[in-house]
């Protein structure tokens, strides 16, 4: 999903109170997003996130 407020792409990790928690594709700290500020990623954003995940896997 994409945080429409910032344009950051993240994987949904859960819900905390009224917020959805997203985590960056490469890992890192989760952040809270109001549900009405979420949107589906574009094809380019989704591909970029998948590449980031693959790159992270191969660098280990």
mmJSON file of the N, C-alpha and C atoms, coordinates in Angstrom:
{"data_MODEL":{"atom_site":{
"group_PDB":["ATOM","ATOM","ATOM","ATOM","ATOM","ATOM","ATOM","ATOM","ATOM","ATOM","ATOM","ATOM","ATOM","ATOM","ATOM","ATOM","ATOM","ATOM","ATOM","ATOM","ATOM","ATOM","ATOM","ATOM","ATOM","ATOM","ATOM","ATOM","ATOM","ATOM","ATOM","ATOM","ATOM","ATOM","ATOM","ATOM","ATOM","ATOM","ATOM","ATOM","ATOM","ATOM","ATOM","ATOM","ATOM","ATOM","ATOM","ATOM","ATOM","ATOM","ATOM","ATOM","ATOM","ATOM","ATOM","ATOM","ATOM","ATOM","ATOM","ATOM","ATOM","ATOM","ATOM","ATOM","ATOM","ATOM","ATOM","ATOM","ATOM","ATOM","ATOM","ATOM","ATOM","ATOM","ATOM","ATOM","ATOM","ATOM","ATOM","ATOM","ATOM","ATOM","ATOM","ATOM","ATOM","ATOM","ATOM","ATOM","ATOM","ATOM","ATOM","ATOM","ATOM","ATOM","ATOM","ATOM","ATOM","ATOM","ATOM","ATOM","ATOM","ATOM","ATOM","ATOM","ATOM","ATOM","ATOM","ATOM","ATOM","ATOM","ATOM","ATOM","ATOM","ATOM","ATOM","ATOM","ATOM","ATOM","ATOM","ATOM","ATOM","ATOM","ATOM","ATOM","ATOM","ATOM","ATOM","ATOM","ATOM","ATOM","ATOM","ATOM","ATOM","ATOM","ATOM","ATOM","ATOM","ATOM","ATOM","ATOM","ATOM","ATOM","ATOM","ATOM","ATOM","ATOM","ATOM","ATOM","ATOM","ATOM","ATOM","ATOM","ATOM","ATOM","ATOM","ATOM","ATOM","ATOM","ATOM","ATOM","ATOM","ATOM","ATOM","ATOM","ATOM","ATOM","ATOM","ATOM","ATOM","ATOM","ATOM","ATOM","ATOM","ATOM","ATOM","ATOM","ATOM","ATOM","ATOM","ATOM"],
"id":[1,2,3,4,5,6,7,8,9,10,11,12,13,14,15,16,17,18,19,20,21,22,23,24,25,26,27,28,29,30,31,32,33,34,35,36,37,38,39,40,41,42,43,44,45,46,47,48,49,50,51,52,53,54,55,56,57,58,59,60,61,62,63,64,65,66,67,68,69,70,71,72,73,74,75,76,77,78,79,80,81,82,83,84,85,86,87,88,89,90,91,92,93,94,95,96,97,98,99,100,101,102,103,104,105,106,107,108,109,110,111,112,113,114,115,116,117,118,119,120,121,122,123,124,125,126,127,128,129,130,131,132,133,134,135,136,137,138,139,140,141,142,143,144,145,146,147,148,149,150,151,152,153,154,155,156,157,158,159,160,161,162,163,164,165,166,167,168,169,170,171,172,173,174,175,176,177,178,179,180],
"type_symbol":["N","C","C","N","C","C","N","C","C","N","C","C","N","C","C","N","C","C","N","C","C","N","C","C","N","C","C","N","C","C","N","C","C","N","C","C","N","C","C","N","C","C","N","C","C","N","C","C","N","C","C","N","C","C","N","C","C","N","C","C","N","C","C","N","C","C","N","C","C","N","C","C","N","C","C","N","C","C","N","C","C","N","C","C","N","C","C","N","C","C","N","C","C","N","C","C","N","C","C","N","C","C","N","C","C","N","C","C","N","C","C","N","C","C","N","C","C","N","C","C","N","C","C","N","C","C","N","C","C","N","C","C","N","C","C","N","C","C","N","C","C","N","C","C","N","C","C","N","C","C","N","C","C","N","C","C","N","C","C","N","C","C","N","C","C","N","C","C","N","C","C","N","C","C","N","C","C","N","C","C"],
"label_atom_id":["N","CA","C","N","CA","C","N","CA","C","N","CA","C","N","CA","C","N","CA","C","N","CA","C","N","CA","C","N","CA","C","N","CA","C","N","CA","C","N","CA","C","N","CA","C","N","CA","C","N","CA","C","N","CA","C","N","CA","C","N","CA","C","N","CA","C","N","CA","C","N","CA","C","N","CA","C","N","CA","C","N","CA","C","N","CA","C","N","CA","C","N","CA","C","N","CA","C","N","CA","C","N","CA","C","N","CA","C","N","CA","C","N","CA","C","N","CA","C","N","CA","C","N","CA","C","N","CA","C","N","CA","C","N","CA","C","N","CA","C","N","CA","C","N","CA","C","N","CA","C","N","CA","C","N","CA","C","N","CA","C","N","CA","C","N","CA","C","N","CA","C","N","CA","C","N","CA","C","N","CA","C","N","CA","C","N","CA","C","N","CA","C","N","CA","C","N","CA","C","N","CA","C","N","CA","C","N","CA","C"],
"label_alt_id":[null,null,null,null,null,null,null,null,null,null,null,null,null,null,null,null,null,null,null,null,null,null,null,null,null,null,null,null,null,null,null,null,null,null,null,null,null,null,null,null,null,null,null,null,null,null,null,null,null,null,null,null,null,null,null,null,null,null,null,null,null,null,null,null,null,null,null,null,null,null,null,null,null,null,null,null,null,null,null,null,null,null,null,null,null,null,null,null,null,null,null,null,null,null,null,null,null,null,null,null,null,null,null,null,null,null,null,null,null,null,null,null,null,null,null,null,null,null,null,null,null,null,null,null,null,null,null,null,null,null,null,null,null,null,null,null,null,null,null,null,null,null,null,null,null,null,null,null,null,null,null,null,null,null,null,null,null,null,null,null,null,null,null,null,null,null,null,null,null,null,null,null,null,null,null,null,null,null,null,null],
"label_comp_id":["UNK","UNK","UNK","UNK","UNK","UNK","UNK","UNK","UNK","UNK","UNK","UNK","UNK","UNK","UNK","UNK","UNK","UNK","UNK","UNK","UNK","UNK","UNK","UNK","UNK","UNK","UNK","UNK","UNK","UNK","UNK","UNK","UNK","UNK","UNK","UNK","UNK","UNK","UNK","UNK","UNK","UNK","UNK","UNK","UNK","UNK","UNK","UNK","UNK","UNK","UNK","UNK","UNK","UNK","UNK","UNK","UNK","UNK","UNK","UNK","UNK","UNK","UNK","UNK","UNK","UNK","UNK","UNK","UNK","UNK","UNK","UNK","UNK","UNK","UNK","UNK","UNK","UNK","UNK","UNK","UNK","UNK","UNK","UNK","UNK","UNK","UNK","UNK","UNK","UNK","UNK","UNK","UNK","UNK","UNK","UNK","UNK","UNK","UNK","UNK","UNK","UNK","UNK","UNK","UNK","UNK","UNK","UNK","UNK","UNK","UNK","UNK","UNK","UNK","UNK","UNK","UNK","UNK","UNK","UNK","UNK","UNK","UNK","UNK","UNK","UNK","UNK","UNK","UNK","UNK","UNK","UNK","UNK","UNK","UNK","UNK","UNK","UNK","UNK","UNK","UNK","UNK","UNK","UNK","UNK","UNK","UNK","UNK","UNK","UNK","UNK","UNK","UNK","UNK","UNK","UNK","UNK","UNK","UNK","UNK","UNK","UNK","UNK","UNK","UNK","UNK","UNK","UNK","UNK","UNK","UNK","UNK","UNK","UNK","UNK","UNK","UNK","UNK","UNK","UNK"],
"label_asym_id":["A","A","A","A","A","A","A","A","A","A","A","A","A","A","A","A","A","A","A","A","A","A","A","A","A","A","A","A","A","A","A","A","A","A","A","A","A","A","A","A","A","A","A","A","A","A","A","A","A","A","A","A","A","A","A","A","A","A","A","A","A","A","A","A","A","A","A","A","A","A","A","A","A","A","A","A","A","A","A","A","A","A","A","A","A","A","A","A","A","A","A","A","A","A","A","A","A","A","A","A","A","A","A","A","A","A","A","A","A","A","A","A","A","A","A","A","A","A","A","A","A","A","A","A","A","A","A","A","A","A","A","A","A","A","A","A","A","A","A","A","A","A","A","A","A","A","A","A","A","A","A","A","A","A","A","A","A","A","A","A","A","A","A","A","A","A","A","A","A","A","A","A","A","A","A","A","A","A","A","A"],
"label_entity_id":["1","1","1","1","1","1","1","1","1","1","1","1","1","1","1","1","1","1","1","1","1","1","1","1","1","1","1","1","1","1","1","1","1","1","1","1","1","1","1","1","1","1","1","1","1","1","1","1","1","1","1","1","1","1","1","1","1","1","1","1","1","1","1","1","1","1","1","1","1","1","1","1","1","1","1","1","1","1","1","1","1","1","1","1","1","1","1","1","1","1","1","1","1","1","1","1","1","1","1","1","1","1","1","1","1","1","1","1","1","1","1","1","1","1","1","1","1","1","1","1","1","1","1","1","1","1","1","1","1","1","1","1","1","1","1","1","1","1","1","1","1","1","1","1","1","1","1","1","1","1","1","1","1","1","1","1","1","1","1","1","1","1","1","1","1","1","1","1","1","1","1","1","1","1","1","1","1","1","1","1"],
"label_seq_id":[1,1,1,2,2,2,3,3,3,4,4,4,5,5,5,6,6,6,7,7,7,8,8,8,9,9,9,10,10,10,11,11,11,12,12,12,13,13,13,14,14,14,15,15,15,16,16,16,17,17,17,18,18,18,19,19,19,20,20,20,21,21,21,22,22,22,23,23,23,24,24,24,25,25,25,26,26,26,27,27,27,28,28,28,29,29,29,30,30,30,31,31,31,32,32,32,33,33,33,34,34,34,35,35,35,36,36,36,37,37,37,38,38,38,39,39,39,40,40,40,41,41,41,42,42,42,43,43,43,44,44,44,45,45,45,46,46,46,47,47,47,48,48,48,49,49,49,50,50,50,51,51,51,52,52,52,53,53,53,54,54,54,55,55,55,56,56,56,57,57,57,58,58,58,59,59,59,60,60,60],
"pdbx_PDB_ins_code":[null,null,null,null,null,null,null,null,null,null,null,null,null,null,null,null,null,null,null,null,null,null,null,null,null,null,null,null,null,null,null,null,null,null,null,null,null,null,null,null,null,null,null,null,null,null,null,null,null,null,null,null,null,null,null,null,null,null,null,null,null,null,null,null,null,null,null,null,null,null,null,null,null,null,null,null,null,null,null,null,null,null,null,null,null,null,null,null,null,null,null,null,null,null,null,null,null,null,null,null,null,null,null,null,null,null,null,null,null,null,null,null,null,null,null,null,null,null,null,null,null,null,null,null,null,null,null,null,null,null,null,null,null,null,null,null,null,null,null,null,null,null,null,null,null,null,null,null,null,null,null,null,null,null,null,null,null,null,null,null,null,null,null,null,null,null,null,null,null,null,null,null,null,null,null,null,null,null,null,null],
"Cartn_x":[0.837,0.0,0.89,0.284,1.018,0.387,1.238,0.807,0.636,-0.598,-0.883,-0.384,-0.165,0.328,1.777,2.569,4.007,4.48,3.684,4.092,4.943,5.139,5.954,5.173,5.852,5.267,5.598,4.638,4.873,3.993,4.427,3.66,2.802,1.54,0.642,1.062,1.319,1.753,0.658,-0.323,-1.39,-2.121,-2.91,-3.693,-3.387,-3.28,-3.077,-4.057,-5.085,-6.122,-6.77,-6.89,-7.533,-6.576,-5.319,-4.317,-3.937,-3.469,-2.878,-1.37,-0.665,0.786,1.431,2.314,3.068,4.539,5.214,6.668,7.304,8.429,9.1,9.448,9.441,9.742,11.109,12.081,13.431,13.583,12.501,12.551,12.752,12.607,12.778,11.605,11.552,10.544,9.179,8.17,6.8,6.328,5.346,4.728,3.226,2.516,1.056,0.462,-0.597,-1.279,-2.782,-3.479,-4.935,-5.469,-6.463,-6.967,-7.399,-7.897,-8.337,-7.163,-5.939,-4.741,-3.984,-4.582,-3.96,-4.507,-3.644,-4.089,-3.295,-3.836,-3.133,-1.931,-0.832,0.332,0.089,0.744,0.728,1.565,1.504,2.308,3.795,4.227,5.641,6.044,5.192,5.492,5.553,4.637,4.628,5.888,6.271,7.478,8.718,8.8,9.934,10.049,8.921,8.926,9.384,8.93,9.342,10.831,11.366,12.803,13.582,13.104,13.771,13.824,12.728,12.688,13.668,13.687,14.602,16.055,16.359,17.726,18.149,17.239,17.548,17.874,17.119,17.356,18.716,19.103,20.345,21.58,21.427,22.588,22.977,22.232,22.555,23.615],
"Cartn_y":[-1.17,0.0,1.243,2.361,3.625,4.594,5.231,6.306,7.537,7.895,8.995,10.333,10.444,11.698,11.95,10.872,11.014,10.365,9.463,8.736,7.518,7.206,6.048,4.75,3.75,2.427,1.575,0.774,-0.105,-1.333,-2.334,-3.567,-3.435,-3.803,-3.741,-4.811,-4.37,-5.28,-5.54,-4.664,-4.844,-3.552,-3.583,-2.426,-2.113,-0.853,-0.417,0.714,0.441,1.448,1.802,3.087,3.495,3.528,3.119,3.236,1.886,1.936,0.778,0.961,-0.109,-0.031,-0.54,0.278,-0.082,-0.207,-1.113,-1.276,-1.133,-0.432,-0.281,-1.642,-1.76,-3.044,-3.609,-2.748,-3.216,-3.507,-3.368,-3.553,-2.219,-2.22,-0.983,-0.75,0.444,0.798,1.015,0.471,0.655,2.061,2.516,3.804,3.669,4.55,4.509,5.404,4.893,5.631,5.547,6.678,6.605,5.846,4.99,4.191,5.022,6.223,7.043,7.678,7.473,7.982,6.878,5.713,4.609,4.537,4.114,3.848,2.673,2.079,0.993,1.579,0.837,1.339,1.27,2.17,2.081,0.872,0.51,-0.623,-0.348,0.867,1.222,1.158,1.634,1.59,0.151,-0.688,-2.097,-2.805,-2.562,-3.189,-2.724,-1.445,-0.922,-1.572,-1.769,-2.416,-3.863,-4.561,-5.959,-6.058,-5.145,-5.129,-4.869,-3.958,-3.663,-4.896,-5.644,-6.868,-7.897,-8.072,-9.036,-8.637,-7.364,-6.897,-7.156,-6.963,-7.208,-8.679,-9.559,-10.999,-11.399,-10.863,-11.268,-10.679,-9.634,-9.008,-9.694,-10.648,-11.327,-12.343],
"Cartn_z":[0.0,0.0,0.0,-0.318,-0.362,0.626,1.403,2.292,1.404,1.109,0.187,0.712,2.007,2.577,2.202,2.1,1.873,0.573,0.005,-1.186,-0.885,0.388,0.773,0.569,0.019,-0.183,1.025,1.472,2.607,2.567,3.294,3.443,4.69,4.564,5.72,6.719,7.956,9.002,10.031,10.098,11.07,11.325,12.389,12.785,14.241,14.553,15.933,16.177,16.944,17.158,15.837,15.544,14.298,13.099,13.289,12.241,11.646,10.403,9.73,9.821,10.13,10.251,8.97,8.41,7.214,7.558,6.846,7.001,5.621,5.52,4.227,3.622,2.285,1.642,2.012,2.256,2.605,4.087,4.836,6.277,6.959,8.225,8.978,9.906,10.403,11.395,10.744,11.381,10.912,11.221,10.437,10.725,10.604,11.294,11.335,10.259,9.615,8.561,8.804,8.762,8.844,7.621,7.793,6.67,5.46,5.682,4.553,3.803,4.288,3.611,2.877,2.739,2.017,0.6,-0.309,-1.678,-2.233,-3.28,-3.962,-4.698,-4.771,-5.508,-7.013,-7.737,-9.193,-9.595,-10.864,-11.338,-11.116,-11.364,-11.18,-9.71,-8.82,-7.386,-6.889,-7.356,-6.944,-7.439,-8.68,-9.225,-8.46,-8.168,-7.417,-6.042,-5.375,-4.056,-4.173,-5.218,-5.409,-5.687,-6.46,-6.739,-5.449,-4.628,-3.357,-2.468,-2.42,-1.614,-2.169,-3.493,-4.116,-3.878,-4.014,-3.771,-2.334,-1.414,0.0,0.219,-0.43,-0.289,-0.809,-1.965,-2.611,-1.951,-1.183,-0.533,0.754,1.199,2.468,2.284],
"occupancy":[1.0,1.0,1.0,1.0,1.0,1.0,1.0,1.0,1.0,1.0,1.0,1.0,1.0,1.0,1.0,1.0,1.0,1.0,1.0,1.0,1.0,1.0,1.0,1.0,1.0,1.0,1.0,1.0,1.0,1.0,1.0,1.0,1.0,1.0,1.0,1.0,1.0,1.0,1.0,1.0,1.0,1.0,1.0,1.0,1.0,1.0,1.0,1.0,1.0,1.0,1.0,1.0,1.0,1.0,1.0,1.0,1.0,1.0,1.0,1.0,1.0,1.0,1.0,1.0,1.0,1.0,1.0,1.0,1.0,1.0,1.0,1.0,1.0,1.0,1.0,1.0,1.0,1.0,1.0,1.0,1.0,1.0,1.0,1.0,1.0,1.0,1.0,1.0,1.0,1.0,1.0,1.0,1.0,1.0,1.0,1.0,1.0,1.0,1.0,1.0,1.0,1.0,1.0,1.0,1.0,1.0,1.0,1.0,1.0,1.0,1.0,1.0,1.0,1.0,1.0,1.0,1.0,1.0,1.0,1.0,1.0,1.0,1.0,1.0,1.0,1.0,1.0,1.0,1.0,1.0,1.0,1.0,1.0,1.0,1.0,1.0,1.0,1.0,1.0,1.0,1.0,1.0,1.0,1.0,1.0,1.0,1.0,1.0,1.0,1.0,1.0,1.0,1.0,1.0,1.0,1.0,1.0,1.0,1.0,1.0,1.0,1.0,1.0,1.0,1.0,1.0,1.0,1.0,1.0,1.0,1.0,1.0,1.0,1.0,1.0,1.0,1.0,1.0,1.0,1.0],
"B_iso_or_equiv":[0.0,0.0,0.0,0.0,0.0,0.0,0.0,0.0,0.0,0.0,0.0,0.0,0.0,0.0,0.0,0.0,0.0,0.0,0.0,0.0,0.0,0.0,0.0,0.0,0.0,0.0,0.0,0.0,0.0,0.0,0.0,0.0,0.0,0.0,0.0,0.0,0.0,0.0,0.0,0.0,0.0,0.0,0.0,0.0,0.0,0.0,0.0,0.0,0.0,0.0,0.0,0.0,0.0,0.0,0.0,0.0,0.0,0.0,0.0,0.0,0.0,0.0,0.0,0.0,0.0,0.0,0.0,0.0,0.0,0.0,0.0,0.0,0.0,0.0,0.0,0.0,0.0,0.0,0.0,0.0,0.0,0.0,0.0,0.0,0.0,0.0,0.0,0.0,0.0,0.0,0.0,0.0,0.0,0.0,0.0,0.0,0.0,0.0,0.0,0.0,0.0,0.0,0.0,0.0,0.0,0.0,0.0,0.0,0.0,0.0,0.0,0.0,0.0,0.0,0.0,0.0,0.0,0.0,0.0,0.0,0.0,0.0,0.0,0.0,0.0,0.0,0.0,0.0,0.0,0.0,0.0,0.0,0.0,0.0,0.0,0.0,0.0,0.0,0.0,0.0,0.0,0.0,0.0,0.0,0.0,0.0,0.0,0.0,0.0,0.0,0.0,0.0,0.0,0.0,0.0,0.0,0.0,0.0,0.0,0.0,0.0,0.0,0.0,0.0,0.0,0.0,0.0,0.0,0.0,0.0,0.0,0.0,0.0,0.0,0.0,0.0,0.0,0.0,0.0,0.0],
"pdbx_formal_charge":[null,null,null,null,null,null,null,null,null,null,null,null,null,null,null,null,null,null,null,null,null,null,null,null,null,null,null,null,null,null,null,null,null,null,null,null,null,null,null,null,null,null,null,null,null,null,null,null,null,null,null,null,null,null,null,null,null,null,null,null,null,null,null,null,null,null,null,null,null,null,null,null,null,null,null,null,null,null,null,null,null,null,null,null,null,null,null,null,null,null,null,null,null,null,null,null,null,null,null,null,null,null,null,null,null,null,null,null,null,null,null,null,null,null,null,null,null,null,null,null,null,null,null,null,null,null,null,null,null,null,null,null,null,null,null,null,null,null,null,null,null,null,null,null,null,null,null,null,null,null,null,null,null,null,null,null,null,null,null,null,null,null,null,null,null,null,null,null,null,null,null,null,null,null,null,null,null,null,null,null],
"auth_seq_id":[1,1,1,2,2,2,3,3,3,4,4,4,5,5,5,6,6,6,7,7,7,8,8,8,9,9,9,10,10,10,11,11,11,12,12,12,13,13,13,14,14,14,15,15,15,16,16,16,17,17,17,18,18,18,19,19,19,20,20,20,21,21,21,22,22,22,23,23,23,24,24,24,25,25,25,26,26,26,27,27,27,28,28,28,29,29,29,30,30,30,31,31,31,32,32,32,33,33,33,34,34,34,35,35,35,36,36,36,37,37,37,38,38,38,39,39,39,40,40,40,41,41,41,42,42,42,43,43,43,44,44,44,45,45,45,46,46,46,47,47,47,48,48,48,49,49,49,50,50,50,51,51,51,52,52,52,53,53,53,54,54,54,55,55,55,56,56,56,57,57,57,58,58,58,59,59,59,60,60,60],
"auth_comp_id":["UNK","UNK","UNK","UNK","UNK","UNK","UNK","UNK","UNK","UNK","UNK","UNK","UNK","UNK","UNK","UNK","UNK","UNK","UNK","UNK","UNK","UNK","UNK","UNK","UNK","UNK","UNK","UNK","UNK","UNK","UNK","UNK","UNK","UNK","UNK","UNK","UNK","UNK","UNK","UNK","UNK","UNK","UNK","UNK","UNK","UNK","UNK","UNK","UNK","UNK","UNK","UNK","UNK","UNK","UNK","UNK","UNK","UNK","UNK","UNK","UNK","UNK","UNK","UNK","UNK","UNK","UNK","UNK","UNK","UNK","UNK","UNK","UNK","UNK","UNK","UNK","UNK","UNK","UNK","UNK","UNK","UNK","UNK","UNK","UNK","UNK","UNK","UNK","UNK","UNK","UNK","UNK","UNK","UNK","UNK","UNK","UNK","UNK","UNK","UNK","UNK","UNK","UNK","UNK","UNK","UNK","UNK","UNK","UNK","UNK","UNK","UNK","UNK","UNK","UNK","UNK","UNK","UNK","UNK","UNK","UNK","UNK","UNK","UNK","UNK","UNK","UNK","UNK","UNK","UNK","UNK","UNK","UNK","UNK","UNK","UNK","UNK","UNK","UNK","UNK","UNK","UNK","UNK","UNK","UNK","UNK","UNK","UNK","UNK","UNK","UNK","UNK","UNK","UNK","UNK","UNK","UNK","UNK","UNK","UNK","UNK","UNK","UNK","UNK","UNK","UNK","UNK","UNK","UNK","UNK","UNK","UNK","UNK","UNK","UNK","UNK","UNK","UNK","UNK","UNK"],
"auth_asym_id":["A","A","A","A","A","A","A","A","A","A","A","A","A","A","A","A","A","A","A","A","A","A","A","A","A","A","A","A","A","A","A","A","A","A","A","A","A","A","A","A","A","A","A","A","A","A","A","A","A","A","A","A","A","A","A","A","A","A","A","A","A","A","A","A","A","A","A","A","A","A","A","A","A","A","A","A","A","A","A","A","A","A","A","A","A","A","A","A","A","A","A","A","A","A","A","A","A","A","A","A","A","A","A","A","A","A","A","A","A","A","A","A","A","A","A","A","A","A","A","A","A","A","A","A","A","A","A","A","A","A","A","A","A","A","A","A","A","A","A","A","A","A","A","A","A","A","A","A","A","A","A","A","A","A","A","A","A","A","A","A","A","A","A","A","A","A","A","A","A","A","A","A","A","A","A","A","A","A","A","A"],
"auth_atom_id":["N","CA","C","N","CA","C","N","CA","C","N","CA","C","N","CA","C","N","CA","C","N","CA","C","N","CA","C","N","CA","C","N","CA","C","N","CA","C","N","CA","C","N","CA","C","N","CA","C","N","CA","C","N","CA","C","N","CA","C","N","CA","C","N","CA","C","N","CA","C","N","CA","C","N","CA","C","N","CA","C","N","CA","C","N","CA","C","N","CA","C","N","CA","C","N","CA","C","N","CA","C","N","CA","C","N","CA","C","N","CA","C","N","CA","C","N","CA","C","N","CA","C","N","CA","C","N","CA","C","N","CA","C","N","CA","C","N","CA","C","N","CA","C","N","CA","C","N","CA","C","N","CA","C","N","CA","C","N","CA","C","N","CA","C","N","CA","C","N","CA","C","N","CA","C","N","CA","C","N","CA","C","N","CA","C","N","CA","C","N","CA","C","N","CA","C","N","CA","C","N","CA","C","N","CA","C","N","CA","C"],
"pdbx_PDB_model_num":[1,1,1,1,1,1,1,1,1,1,1,1,1,1,1,1,1,1,1,1,1,1,1,1,1,1,1,1,1,1,1,1,1,1,1,1,1,1,1,1,1,1,1,1,1,1,1,1,1,1,1,1,1,1,1,1,1,1,1,1,1,1,1,1,1,1,1,1,1,1,1,1,1,1,1,1,1,1,1,1,1,1,1,1,1,1,1,1,1,1,1,1,1,1,1,1,1,1,1,1,1,1,1,1,1,1,1,1,1,1,1,1,1,1,1,1,1,1,1,1,1,1,1,1,1,1,1,1,1,1,1,1,1,1,1,1,1,1,1,1,1,1,1,1,1,1,1,1,1,1,1,1,1,1,1,1,1,1,1,1,1,1,1,1,1,1,1,1,1,1,1,1,1,1,1,1,1,1,1,1]
}}}
